[in-house]
Amino acid sequence: MPRQSNSGTVPWKAKNVRFPLSISDLGLWLAVTAIVLLVTSELLLSSFPYLADIVIDKKRIRLVALALGTGFLATVVMRVFQLF
């Protein structure tokens, strides 16, 4: 059990905790997720006869995919401006 100091804080420095993902990692995750959602929405919009009974809001999937794609583009812009 870690000992606490008089101020009630833990012995390690909680101030220096960093987010474990970099901007590149976050951008890659956003891009892959957006592509998966866009492919899913396109497959659902093509409406094969056996997929007609699936109740999923196809427009919402497409909007979320476009929002994630926009987030990916924002990370790309952030990386470009970090070079300057």
N, C-alpha and C positions, 0 to 999 in steps of 0.2 A: 504494500500500500504506500503510495507516494506521500511524503511528508508535506504539509502545507506550512507556509510561512505565516507570520502574524497578520499579514494583510489579507490572507485568504486566497492568494493566487497559487497556482500549481508551480512546481519548481522549474519547468521548462518555459521557454519564452513563447507565449501564445501570440505575441505581436508579429512574429516573423513567419507565420503560417502562410504558405503560398498556395494558390489555386493549382491543382496538379495538371491541368491542361494548358497548353500554350494556345496562341491564336491559330497556329497552323493545325493543331489537333482538333480544335473546335470547328474550324472551317471544313476540315475533312469529314467530321461527323455530320455537320449540317448538309454537306453536299451529298453524301451517301444516303442520308435519311430522305432528302428531297427527291433524289432519283428513285428510291424505292416507293415513295408515296405517289410520285407521278406515274410510274409504271403500273402500280396498283389501281390508280384511278382510271387509267386508260383501259386496263383489262376489264374493269367493272363497267365502264361506259360502253364497251363493245357489246355487252349484254348477250353473252352466249345463252342459249335457252336454259341450261342448267344453273346459270348464275342469276337468273331473273328473280328468284325468290329471296336472294340475299338483301337484307334491309340495312344498307349502309348509305349515309349521306355522301354521295360521290362528289358533290360540289364542295363540301367542307374538306374532304381529303385533298382535293386539288388546291383549295385556298391555303391550307396548312403547308402543302408542298411548295407552293409559290412563296409563302412567307419564309420558309426555311431556305429556299434558293436565294431570296433577297438577303437573308442573314449571312449566307455564304459569300455573296458578293460584297457585303459590308466588311467581312473579315479579309477579303482580298484587297479591298481599298485600304484597310488599316495596315496590311503588310506592305503595300506599295508606299504609303506615306511614312512608314518606319524607316525606309531606306534613305530618306532625305534628311 
